Amino acid sequence: GSLVQIILLMHLQRSGHRPIALVGGATGMIGDPSGKSNERNLLDEETLAKNIKGVKNTLERFIDFSGDVDNAAEMVNNYDWMKSLSFLEFARDIGKHITVNYMMAKDSVKNRINAESKEGMSFTEFTYQLVQGYDFLHLYSNKNCLLQIGGSDQWGNITTGTELIRRKVQGKAYALTSPLVTKADGTKFGKTEGGNIWLDTKRTSPYKFYQYWLNASDVDAENYIKIFTFLDKETVEKLITEHKEAPHLRLLQKKVGEEVTTMCHGQEAYENAVKASQILFGRSTASDLKTLDEQTFLDVFEGVPQAEIAKSELENGLDIIEALNEKSGFLKSKGEARRALKENSISVNKEKVKDDFSLGEKDLIADKFVLLQRGKRNYFLLKVV
């Protein structure tokens, strides 16, 4: 979901505007009621500092902070101008310009107050829109910031800022919000059974990231290619037409996956993700497997049963029948292992083997795994410890 706003910043910077990325060091201590039914957990300064550093590291991959361009992006933290502002100053200089009636009329406030929840809405949260409005006023006055963008759930908070600028300094500023991206089934974008899809490779590997786009429905892919890529209209329309003519080829999903994975993680990560994706469908070799890093390999074979063996057992070669039965339990008996080998249905690291095969250190993937396979879809991992 954050990527939508990042891409808007990228569009604006490419058009000559200067992005100001605002992180909420102060507002993170309060919590934003927009779109929430419960009060958000308040964060301490140490956690906030860590979060802010993480946000900056992510944004640097998408927008230019370098100073090599006239419209280099800048990151600001509202804690810097809020920390020295007293409550009485804020009430006197800011609060008097926005009426309670105006604040109560916001949907984000009305929805919480009218909700059946017993918690209601604290004064702390109620003041959030005023604090965010003050941020806009500060940036308008000090950095000539004329436009604030955000998700549609931020409309009320952003327009409080435009109103504060109009009333306090007789200025004119603008709000731009984008719809929250939802999937065709109405569920929120980026949510899966495994949790969020993150832009950080430590939380979501490039392989899983690519798989998310690859597994999108046709309707979602048609929507995503317009939002998350920089392809021109003519190219997009051509891709949509070609996709509808042969939907089984999943041209849209593959193109979205290519564009977004490359933009977020780079060309090499995209190519590795494609290579990893092909492994489960039989179009790979032992050498392909051995190019995968440990995390990608584990992502590809997530949920595949495993057994551990000592590395010393590979020093003199481990008999394949023993590996399939006693050491792994992959096959129930040595007799079953022999039959499977005779049927030519056993593979080690995607390559067919005979009954005279022995496993050695040369067969290790990422220096610790051996992939056993019977038939096309029956996998087992030996993990060397």
Buried (B, 14 or more C-beta within 10 A) or exposed (E): BBBBBBBBBBEBBEEEBBBBBBBBBBBBBBBBBBEBEEBEEEBEEEEBBEBBEEBBEBBBEBBBBEEEEEBBBBBBBBBEBBEEBEEEEBEEEBBEBBEEEBBEEBEBBEBBEEEEEEEEBBEBBBBBBBBBBBBBBBBBEEEEBBBBBBBEBBBBBBBBBBBBBBBBEEBEBEBEBBEBBBBEEEEEBBEEEEEEBBBEBEEBBBBBBBBBBBEBBBEBBBBBBEBBBEBEEEEBEEBBEBBEEEEEEBBBBBBBBBBBBBBBBEEEBBBBBBBBBEBEEEEBEBEBBBBBBEBBBBBBBEEBEBBEBEEEBBEEBBBBBBBBBBBBEBBEEBEBBBEBBEEEBBBBBBBEBEEEBBBEEEBBBBEBBBBBBBEEEBBBBBEBE
